[in-house]
């Protein structure tokens, strides 16, 4: 943890153990890969195994990768290539279907067998037109200060084509520092997540009208708010939110979901091509690492 903290969170009040509780807590030590030279750690990364609903009634095993870091004095030695070979071997030995990561270093990861795939949408307001009234008793606070309600889990659990998350996992994720939540009795919308998703609402769930009220409340505290949504909408509650964003002059930008490497033989690269997307799943913000 000293190695990761010193390179990734040197000037931050956040600890990685708090930001990524499903990866860096002591009980999940097998989810951290490091490369050592003698007794010195020179490179490392974290993994998170997730079951993802990729089609109606069909799930796949995804391995998410994050916190990829190399000691600046040890770069260009091929250490991350070694780590990714080890992660790929781990994925093959444990029956994973694909690996997913998020990075702007696209060319580097393409050399390791990754490709851009999937689809998501980012919504940016072009006018200060309201999404909804604030008459539904919306509360905005740090998520750590808000008692986790099973209603929040139920709202997420209704979603399709995404990670299958337990209530206990969500309870841990709710404690991530520097994350604000706007919530009602049956809905929530999350803003920021530790050092990630600055100015971005990366996850929301619940009845359409209540979600819209939560999003509008977040706009009052974050004028530059951007909102993430699935690139392909399946749930009627989500369709209502997206329709309201369109009608309220939000600009939609379609983007790749992430960098993907296929492990299972039952998948093909073209299955993840946005133009002919066979598996239109989305990874909500609390599940990304």
C-alpha positions, 0 to 999 in steps of 0.5 A, a space after each residue: 500500500 505504501 508503494 501505491 499510495 506514494 505514487 498515486 495519492 501522494 498529494 491527496 487526502 484519499 487513501 486507496 483502501 477507502 476509494 477502492 474497498 473491493 480491491 485494496 482492503 486487506 481481505 482482498 490482498 489477492 486482487 493486487 499484483 506487483 512486480 518486484 526486483 529483489 525486495 523493491 516493488 517497481 510496478 503494480 496494479 489492482 484487479 476486480 472480478 465482476 459478474 456482468 449481465 451482457 444479454 437478457 438472462 446471460 452473464 459473463 465474467 469480467 476482470 476489471 483492471 486499475 491503479 496501474 502504476 510503475 515507479 518513475 525510476 523504473 519505467 520502460 523496462 517492460 514491467 507492466 507488460 509482465 504484469 499484464 501477462 500475469 493478469 491474462 494468465 490469471 484470467 484464463 486460469 479462473 474462467 474469465 471471459 474478458 478484461 476491461 480497463 480505462 486509460 488514455 494510453 490506448 496504443 500501449 494497451 492495444 499492443 497488449 491485445 486490448 481494443 476500444 469497445 462498448 458504448 456509453 453516453 456523456 451528457 453536458 448541459 448547454 442551457 440552464 434549463 431545469 430538469 425537474 422541480 425540487 419538490 420531492 424532498 431531495 437531500 444532498 450530502 457526502 455519501 459517507 454521512 448518509 445512512 445506506 438504505 436498502 432502497 438504494 440497492 433495490 433501485 440499482 438491482 432493478 437495472 439490467 445489462 450491468 454488473 451484478 452487485 451485492 447489497 454489502 458490496 454497495 454498502 462498502 462502496 457508499 463509504 468512498 470519500 469525496 463522493 456526494 449523493 443527492 437522494 430521495 426515498 427511492 432514488 439516488 445520484 452520485 457525484 465524484 468518487 475519491 479522486 475520480 469522476 470530478 464534476 461527473 454524476 457517474 451513477 443514478 438509479 430509481 424512478 424517473 421523476 425522483 432521479 431527475 430531481 436528484 440530478 437537478 439538485 446536483 446541478 445546484 452544487 456543481 454547475 459544470 455537471 456532466 452525467 453518464 448514462 448507458 449507450 443503449 437504454 433498456 430500462 423504462 426508468 432510464 429511458 425517461 431520464 435520457 428523454 428528459 436530458 434530451 428535452 432539457 437541451 443536454 448535449 449527448 456525446 457517445 463514447 467507447 465504454 473502455 478498453 477490452 481484451 477477450 479471454 473466453 473463446 465464445 466472444 469476438 471483437 466485433 461483438 463489442 463494436 458500437 456499430 453492431 453492439 451484440 453485448 450492450 452492457 454498461 459499467 456504472 461508476 461504483 464498479 469502475 476501478 
